[in-house]
Amino acid sequence: MLLQVSDTDQGTRIDRYLAEQLTDISRSYLQKLIGDGQVTVNRTGSVKANYKVCAGDQIKIEIPVAVEPEIMAEDIPLDILYEDQDLLVVNKPKGMVVHPCPGHYSHTLVNALMYHCREDLSGINGVMRPGIVHRIDQDTTGSLLVCKNDYAHNFLAQQLKIHSITRKYRAIVHGNLKVDTGTINSPIGRHPVDRKKMAVNHKNGKEAVTHYRVLERFGSYTYVECQLETGRTHQIRVHMSSIGHPLLGDALYGPAKCPIPHLQGQTLHAMVLGFVHPVTKEYMEFTAPLPEYFEMLLKRL
């Protein structure tokens, strides 16, 4: 890739200049390319990230071809709530990533599923996400649906699309909710400033609906059930934070310092999962018991 610096960009740091020109590539990755000698100016050799470009500079960027890593099966125990020849429902533990991604190419749920199911996983979402129809966050626990073949995957993905799958979560939120039940209907999209976060975004967001009801009040905290009508990224975390009641332990959407020592991530558990089976066409519903840390926290509060 070759770029030529215009007069208006004279004096700009090269890493900033490239980030402005190549908006689909992160500045940190561009800095890595510069550090690796993949960026040269006027054919004279590589430069440092603080080099200030001059009008007329010809910048050559060599972006390595992305190599998809090989995902290995791993003998990791699974808590299986249900299994048949078409699908399984697993109870995901806290701290486990659902599928491989940068920084997490092993010890994920997919690594465990590949060992347990061998070749029997749907391939619709590619080699990085075999069998995965929907996801929950790394520190969210609970029920997750996995498909063993493409027919089951397509059938259940359609249910997700029309919002007919039952998904009820348990959460502990900051503060004392004023009402016993409520509905949050606010679109969710990428945060306009912090790209690692989602946010209520009325301009560019997608429809998102969360129903909640109070199960128990602890004064400074409230134990709630949240039922998803849609399934946007971080939906419950964003919605509860948007009404002033972020999830306990959620440093991304709530207080940076958690008031409960040693609590890892948000207190969120995917408890109930219900759907129509792709073959029998019968409605099935499964309940993942609360994890021990969650039970202990409720007793403490």
N, C-alpha and C positions, 0 to 999 in steps of 0.2 A: 504494500500500500504506500502510495506516495502523496505527500501534501506539500503545498507551497505557501509560505507565510505571507500574508498581506500586510500592507502598511499599518492598518488599524491594530494588528496584533503585535507590533514591534514592542520588545521589552517584556513580554509575558513569559513567565516560567514555562519550560517546555512540557512539564507534566500537566500544568493547568491548561495550556494551549491544546494539548491532545485530548484532554477530558472534555473540553468545550467542542472540539471538532468531532469526536467519536463518542457520542452520547450513550451508545449502547454498551460501552466498555467502562468498567469502574476505574476511578483514578488510581486506586491501590494496585490494580492489575497492570495499569499502564506504567506505574512506577517500578513494578517488578520487571516489566519488559525492558525498561530503560536500564535498570540495574543489571539485567542479564545480557546487555549489549545488543538487544534486538532493535534498538532505535538509533539511527545514524543521521547526521546532518551534513549535507553537501558532500556526501561520499567520503568524508574525512575521518570517519570513525564514530564510535559511540560517545555519548555525552552523559552528564549527570542530570538528575532530576531538577536541579536548580539552575540549569543553563537557561539563559534568557534569549528567546528567539529574535532573529533580525528579519526585517522585510526582505523577501526574496529567498530566504532559506528553503532548501528542499529537504524535507524530512522523510526518511524511509522507515516504515514500521513493518517488521516481520512478525506476524502473529502465528505461533506454532499451531499446527493442526491438533484439535482436541482429540485425545484418545480416550474412548470410553473404558473405564476400568473394569476388570473382570470381577464380578461379584461371586464370592465363594459361599457355599453352604456351610453352616456352622451348627454344631450340636449344642444348641441353647434350649433349655427347657421352656415349654410353652404351657400356659394355663388355658386349656381349651374348654370353652363352655358348651360347644356343640360342634359336631363334624359329621359329614356324609360325603358321598362321592362328588358332590357339586360345589360345596362350600364349607367353610368353618367359621366359627365365631370365637375369637380369642380375647382374653382379658389381659390387656397390655400393662406391664408394670411401669412405675415411675422411672424416668431417666432413660428409657429406651426410645431410640429414634425409629420411626416406622419404616422408612426405606433409605437406601444409601444416597448420600449427597456429599458435596465437598466437606471434608473433615470427618465424615462418618461413613466409611466404606465397609466397616465390619461391625459386628455385635448389634446389628439392627434387627428389627422384626423380620424383614425380608430374608436376611441371612439364616435366621432360625426356620422360617417357613420353607426355604429351599431344601433344608436338610430333612424336615418333617414330611413334606409333600413330594419330594424328589422332582419329577417332571410335571406333576399335576398342579400347575398354577396357570391362570389365564395370562396371555401375553399381550393384551390390548394396550397396556400402559408401558410396554417396552421392557428391556432387560433390567432396568434399574428399579422397576416397580411391579414385578410379576405378582398377580393376584390381588393387588391393592385397588380397591374401589373408592375408598374414602380414607381420610387420615385424621389422626388426633395428634396434638403437640407432644413433644418429647416428655414434658413433665406432667402431662395429662394422663390419667390412668383410665382403664376400663375397656368396654366392649368395642371390638373392631371386626368388621365383616371382611372376609377374604374369599375370593372365588378361585375355583380349581379349573374352570374352563371358560372359554370366551362366550358361550351361550349364557351361562349364569351371570357373567360379568355384565354383558349388555342388558340383560333383563333387570338386574338390580340397579345398574347405572340409570336406567330409565325411571325407576322408582325414586331415585335420588333427585332426578331432574324435575319430576312433578311433585316433589316434596311429600311423598306418601310413606316414607320410611319413618318410623317412630324413633326419636332420639331424645332421651331424657337424661340430663346431667345433674349431678349434685355439686354444689359449690358453697364455699364460705366467703362472704363479702365483707368489706369494711363498712361500718356504720349500721344504723338501725333503719331499715326500709319503712317508709311511712305507710305503705299500703300492703295488704296481704297478697294481692295478685296484681299482675300488670303485664303489658305487652310493649316491647320496644320495637318500633318500626322505623328504622333509620338505615339508609344505604351505607354500605361499607366499601371503601376503596383504599388504595395505597396512601399512606400519610404524605402530604405535600412537601414536607421537609425531611423527615427521617424515613428513609426508604426501607428500613428494617421493620417498620411498624405499619399497621393498618389503622384506619381512623374512620369515624363517621364522615362521609364525603358526599355531600348532596350534589356536587357538580359532576364528579366522575365515578361515583360509587355504584355498586349493584344492590338491588333490593335485598334487604336482610331483616328478618323478623324473628324475635326471641320472646317467648312467653315465660314468665317466672311466677313462682308462688313461694311464700315464706313457709318454712318447715319449723324453724325454731329461732328465737331471738336471744342473743347473749349480751345485749347492751351495746357494746362497741362493735359487735360483729353480728351477722345474720346468716343462718344456714338456709339455703334456698334450693329449689329444684328449677332448672331451666330447661325448657323444651324448645328444640330448634324446629322452625318451620322452613328455614333455608339453611345453607351450610357454607357460609363464607369463612375465609381464613381468620382465625382468632375471634370468631363472631361473639361468643359469650363474653370473652375478656374485654373486647372493645365496647360492646353494648353496656355491660354493667359499669364499666369505667365512665361511659358517657353520661350516665345518670348520677354520677357521684359516688358509686359503690363498687370500686375495683375489687378484684378477687384478692383474698389474703395470700401473700407470697408472690404476687405478680409484680416483679420489679420493672417490667416493660411498660405496663399500663397503670401501675399503682405506685405507692411510695417506694423509693429506691432502697430504703432500709426496712427490712421486714421486722415487725415487732415480736415475732415468734422465733427464738434462736434455732438455728440448724434446719429450718424449713426450706426444702429445695423446690423452688418454683411454685406456680399457682396451685391452689387447692381446688382442683377440678377433676371430676370423675364421671366418665361416660357410663352411666349405670344401666339404663334400659335401651335395648335395641330391638326393634320389631320390623318385620318385612314379610312380603309374600314370597314363598319359596318358588324359585324359577321352574321347578319340575312338577311338584305336587300342587302348586297354586294355592296352598293353604297358608294362612297367616301364622307366623311364628314370632315369639317374643322371648328375649333372654335378659336376665338380670345379672350384672357383674357385682359381686359383693364389694362393699367399701374396703379399700386397702387398710392395713393395720394403722398406718400413720394417721389416716383420716379419722378413724374411730377414736384413736388416742387423743387427737386434737379436739374432737367434739366433747369428749369427757373432760378434758382440761378446761375448755371454755365454759 
